[in-house]
Amino acid sequence: MTKPLTLRHGDKSQAVQQLQWALNAAGAKLVPDGDFGDATEKAVRAYQLKVGLVADGVAGEKTLGALAGADCSRLLSNATLVAAAKRLGTDLATVYAVNEVESNGAGFLANGKPKILFERHVMHARLCLVRSEGDDSAALIARADKLAAEQPNLVNRAPGGYAGGTAEHQRLANARYIDTLAANESASWGAFQIMGYHAERLGYDSVDEFITLMHQDENQQFEAFVRYIEADAALLKALKAKKWAEFAKRYNGPAYARNLYDVKLERAYERHAGCGCGGQMKVAA
């Protein structure tokens, strides 16, 4: 699968020149020299604000699509990030940084369904969960283990079995035949991959309401991410203090250092803060 084109500050190519021509057609006044410098980044941010996209100065799939006339109605808006910064009590550059590093890019697949990842080990755990007074814990565990032996791709004590893309929705559909609630709780949803079992803890009436909203647009997916941060006082404190290693450890887990999430967050923050646009950027009318 071909990785979507992303153009950013420092790039020099014919693709950058084509970007500059497209930006000029949208009202910019760039010299189309194929060099993605300060002027081009400023023009990208201005265009993103104009059409309502996140004004991060990076010409990725969404910005390039918008320039080509694609529908942007379900995409994450800059206004959503501005509101989130106020709500979380941090500067906009911080919110830009976590959005850039922690999101899974686009929140939707090409067929319009939200991105998901079905976790078979979570399915096993949810099937073992005592939910009501009459539940027999031993019987629940025995059933989960029996299902794991019969359908290890859907129920398993160990993670894995990922198919990726649209095939994850098929795995989820198959798991729903076993137990709809447990299956919905066992998938991570949207651009920020929030697990379904967090739904009620994050203030949703039910996992069904959560899933409905994850199908709506990327702004709702970002809302779930903000709620996740708000629900963890230590995570929010680390974000506000820009303690990137602590934030990454709590959000990404113990493998954060190996994947350099803290380094990526710090670099992204410095870039957004350094451009002069990530402090208290006003939303274009």
Secondary structure, DSSP 8 states (H G I E B T S, - for coil): ------B-TT-BSHHHHHHHHHHHHTT-----SSB--HHHHHHHHHHHHHHTB---S-B-HHHHHHHTT---TTS-BHHHHHHHHHHHTS-HHHHHHHHHHHS-SSSB-TTS-B-EEE-HHHHHHHHT---STT--HHHHHHHHHHHHHH-TTTS-SS------TTHHHHHHHHHHTT-HHHHHHTEEETTTTEEGGGTGGGT-S-HHHHHHHHTT-HHHHHHHHHHHHHT-HHHHHHHHTT-HHHHHHHHH-GGGTTTTHHHHHHHHHHHHHHTT-SSS-----
